[in-house]
Amino acid sequence: MRGGADPYRDAAPIVMGNRYYQGPVSDHFDGTRFLNPAGEPETDRSFGDLLRWRRSAPDHRWPSSVDVVPVVPDARVDGLRVTMVGHATLLIQLAGLNILTDPVWSDRASPVAFAGPRRVTGPGVVLEALPPIDVILLSHNHYDHLDMAALRALHARHDPLIVTPLGNDVIIHGRIPDARVEVGDWGDAVAIAPGATAHIVPALHWSSRGPRDRRMALWGGFVVEAAGKLVYFAGDTGYGTGNVFRAIGARFDAIDLAILPIGAYDPRWFMAAQHCDPDEAVRIFEDVGAKAAVGMHWGTFKLTDEPRDDPERRLAAALSARGIDPGRFMALHPAEVVDFR
């Protein structure tokens, strides 16, 4: 599944039910499959669309590897600190809590070890150097976000609480039966520690682990609330109408930090509904009213067509065009560590 594209839409068999989730029909669940909010662009793509993309893809080659010197995080942090591991995997240290987002340590973002997108940057923190992990925020089930090998290793070492949208618990428990998993729908809140809450919020995306389970598990983002701070992790998302992000901004006043995707966006005709580009990431930053932001989901796995350094370059240009201090929205590289007041 390169770049979140679904080549199986036209070939998907008729299914009688959802293998991961059974629940009432809602405005974003039709009884079998989950949907993006009404009025937002359709994410499904056909096999013909995939072939059209591949035939026209430019030859923007990435380096085979980029040097990374891993860091060793402190055991606990009283304030707010973010360490980039790579792609959408970040260590958020907030008020003594250690939170990981979408942990991926495998060499490939793929269901198999011998094929699929290979990482060009090593992890900014090796698994063995992680501090005690209290919580994992898992946004959706694509292989560049749900790495079962990493989850098994983290479970064995730390037994963290995993918070994830509806249906993903069945996938996790299929390989880790005793994992501690809390699931929720968009709008739900999960207590992750005394005085700390993870709110599950919408994202414009889709889900699949294979050809027969498209959109059978929900996707989303999170707003973590602890010690008077609000941290928004968007997961994977397109921009669409922007209504989703304006609603998040209206619900959560004065978000302290937004962690936003800035990569895997070309070609736009194929990707726009599911992955925002850096210009749209800046619009999300403004829509949610964040004080600061960091860019993720770029530079580790070559999922789409843009050159590796394009997201960072375009982010700088978008900030400049809007007169925004570039220090307020940084594209993080693996092993970079940033503290926020």
Buried (B, 14 or more C-beta within 10 A) or exposed (E): BBBBBBBBBEEBEEEEEBBBBEEEEEEBBEEBBBBBBEEBEEBBBBBEBBEBBEEEBEEEEBEEEBEBEBBEBEEEBEEBBBBBBBBBBBBBBBBBBBBBBBBBBBEBBBEEEEEBBBBBBBBBBEBEEBBEBBBBBBBBBBBBBBBBBBBBBBBEEBEBBBBBBBBBBBBBEEEBEEBBBBBBBBEBEBEBBEEBBBBBBBBBBBBBBEBEBBBBBBBBBBBBBBEEBBBBBBBBBBBBEBBBBBBBBEEBEEBBBBBBBBBBBBBEEBBBBBBBBBBBBBBBBBBBBBBBBBBBBBBBBBBBBBEBEBBBEBBBEBBEEEEBEEEEBBBBBBBBBBEBE
